[in-house]
Amino acid sequence: MKKVVFLGDFNVDIIMDSLEAMPVADKEVRCGSFELVIGSSACIASCAYAGLAGSSWFCGLAGGDYFGSFLRESLAARGVRTEAVRTDERLRTGVTVNLVSGTARSQVTYPGSMADFSMADIGPGVFENLGHLHVSGIFPARALLPDLAEVLHRARAAGATVSLDCQWDHTERWERLDAWLSMVDWFFANADEACSMTGARRAEDALAALAGRTKCPVVKAGAAGAIAWVDGRPAAIPAPRVEVVDTVGAGDNFDSGFLYATIEERMPLLEAVRFANAAAALSCTRRGGTGACSSAAEVQEFMRTRS
């Protein structure tokens, strides 16, 4: 079986839930719970793909600290191969602190080793027996951005398909995006990201603009589902309605659901988007990013009962 490699951001999430109120300067607030869990878009997506029974590998850079070891062990425990995760003892692993009060959520991120992740950390073994490369959460990896096009080129030269979910660019300049878009088979973005990178006001218009720049763009529209480009026009694929518990990781479960449906199950585009919508919706019924991952059988049964 050829491997599917997830490459990108590598950090833990610290979740401080049920805050009495959101923090303000010079005032202490208390929370009801505290968790240390797998974080980052790429890590959550790799776990979701492994949970669906796909051949999931991870490529990233860890710091030489407890958080780096925690991530390695946690990914491995969920069936993700971590041989391509490099450790730099001089660095500290990235951390995102999530502050949650009711439906309000604030995040504070320390990029850590993500900022130093570079081409030098991607060994030649990554491209051996490679079936697919998924790149996610790439903008914090500032050292890799100039060479990402070369990474995508090497994956294609190895005969692999490529997908990209670059996540939000806090500068909103979306530098080098066109060079990446020209080399990917599937491109994922949420509606806000798609509108920002294209200058469009509506997700449908953003999708149309992206369709002229990349092979197969898919815009994730949250509770509304997703929009795909089919026969020269946007096609809306609704998501199943669920009682939402937590939306963390829903977009990453969508990506992995789509890739599993396409790569492993050979589903056509619209069927793959429906499967991805179901995987994302099902993840929203459970707490956490990786804690919400489902098996392929669970997603298929969920689709059957919600049809």
Secondary structure, DSSP 8 states (H G I E B T S, - for coil): --EEEEEE--EEEEEEES-SS---TT-----SEEEEEE-SHHHHHHHHHHHTT--EEEEEEEESSHHHHHHHHHHHHTT-EEEEEEEETTS--EEEEEEEETTEEEEEEE-GGGGG--GGGS-GGGGTTEEEEEEES-TT-TTTGGGHHHHHHHHHHTT-EEEEE----TTS--TTHHHHHTT-SEEEEEHHHHHHHHT-SSHHHHHHHHHTTSSSEEEE-GGG-EEEEETTEEEEE-------S--TTHHHHHHHHHHIIIIIS---HHHHHHHHHHHHHHHTTSSSSGGG---HHHHHHHHHHH-
